Amino acid sequence: MDDDPHRSGCIASICTTLAVVCAATGWFTLAIPPIVFMYVSIQRFYIPACRELQRIESISRSPIYSGLGEAVNGVETIRSFGAEKHFISTSDGLVQHNADAYVTQKLGSGWLGTRLRFLGTLIVACTAFLVIQGSRAGTVSAGVAGLCLVYALDVTKARPVRWSPYDPVGVVKADP
């Protein structure tokens, strides 16, 4: 079972949107396989990359904590030998390395968000095109067209990372 109610709600919202648009315009069913293919392709690329970036960030964080513990325990020795500058420069280097890993991890998350926003925009564009065509043909009423567009726009308002079926941090922590 999914223990994240936000993720369950987001998935339910997307499925409802797709069902409403498919019911209103039957042609939308042809757009679903390419959209699902793109989504799965993005996920297959993102999940391993995110897992690796999380691992690198965690590995680069560990020396910071151990160095801080050593410095606190040996502060008298460090001061007596006048090695403060060495410890400060070492600490700065470790923090900079960790910051680089953290920023790269956040950039990966932004990459995913951009791709998922594109998929949401693609859903809205397909919906708008098909609703307009259905309105011209007389198969889609104005009320149903408005409902479809509101539902499709609601997909793009959702936080894109929540579209992910996997919590990347949880996936990393679950691995041995």
N, C-alpha and C positions, 0 to 999 in steps of 0.2 A: 504494500500500500504506500501511497505517496503521503508523506507526513508534512509537506509544505502546502498549506491551503492556497497561497498565492499562485504557486505553480499550477495546481489543479484548476484554479479559477481561470488562469490565463489559457490553459489548454482547452478548457471547456468553452471559453469565449471564442477562441479561434475555430474550434469545431462547429460551434453554433453559427458563426459568421459564414463559414464555408457551406453549411447546410442551407442557410437562408438564401444565400446567393445562388446556390445550385438549384434550389426549389423555384426561385424566381426566373432564373435564366439557365436553362438546361445546358447551354454551351459552356458554362463555367467549369463543368466537369472535365472538359478537355484541358483546362489550364491547371488543374490540380496536380497531375503527375509531374509536369516540369517543375512546379513550385516545390513539391515534396522532394524531388530529386535534388534540386539546388540546396534545400534545407539539409538533407542528409549529407550531401557533399561537404557543405560548410561544417557540419558537426564532426564529420570524420577527419577533417583537417584540424579543426580547432581543439578538440578534446586532447589528443596527444601533445599538441604544442602547449596547451595550457598546463597539462600535467608536468611537462618538462620545465616550463617557466616557474611553476610553483616549487618544484624540487630545487631548482637553481637558487631561487630566492631564499628558501629555507636553509640551504647549505651555506649561503653567504651570510645569513643572520647568525648562525651558530658561533663563529669566531668572535663576533662582537660581544656576545654574552659571556663567553669564556674569558676573553681578554679583560672585560670589565670586572669580572670576579677576581681574576688574578691581580689586577691593579688595586682593587680595594683591599685585598688581603695583604699585598706587599707594598702598600703606600709608603711605609717608613723606609723600606729598603730602596725604593725608587727615588725618594727624596734624598736619601743619604748619598747615593751615587750620582745624583744630579741627572737622572735619565728621564725627566719629565717630558722633554721635547721629543725624545724617541718614542715614548708611549703615546703621546698625543698624535704624532704623525702616523704611527701605526694604526691607531684608532680611527683617524680621519680617513685613511686608505680603505680600511675595512667598511666603514660606514658608506663611503662613496661607492664601493663595489656593490654593497647591498642596495643602495639607492638606485644604481643602474639596473639591477635585477628587478627591483620593484616597479620602476618606471616601464621597463620592457613588459612586465606582466600586465600592467594597466593598459599599455598600448595594444596588447593582444586582446584584451577585453573590449577596447574601443573598436578594434578591427571586426570583432564578432558583432558588436552593436551596429556598425555601419552596414554589414551584410544583411543582418536581420531587418533593419529599417528598409533596405532596398526590397527585400521580399514583401514586406508590408505595403510598400508603395506599389509594387507590382500587383498585389492583390487588389488594391484600390483602383489602379488603372484598368485592370481587366474588368472589374466590377462596373466602373463608370462606362467603359466602352460598351459592354454587353447590355447594360441598363438603357443606355441611349439608343442602341440598336433595337432593343425590345420595345421601347417607347414609340419609336418610329413605326415599327411593324404593328403596334397595337397589342402586343402580347404582355406587356408590363405596364401596370397602371402607375400613376405618379406617386401614389402612396407607397406602393411596393418598391418603386425605384428609390424613393427617399429612405425607406427602411434599409434597403441593401447598402446604400452609400453610407448611412450612419454606422451600420455594423462593420462595414469594411474600414471606415475611418477609425473605428474603435480599436481595430487590430494595431494600427500604427501608434496609438496613444499608449499602449501597454509598454512597459519597460522591456526593451528588446531582449535583454539577457535572460529574462524569465521565460523566453520561448524555448530556451535550452532544456532538453529533457534530463540533462545531467547537471548537477551542481559540481562545477570543476574542482572546487576546493574539497568537496566531499569525496569525489572520485580519487583525488590525490591521497587523501587521508585513509581511504579504504584499501589502497594498495599496500602490500607488505614491503 
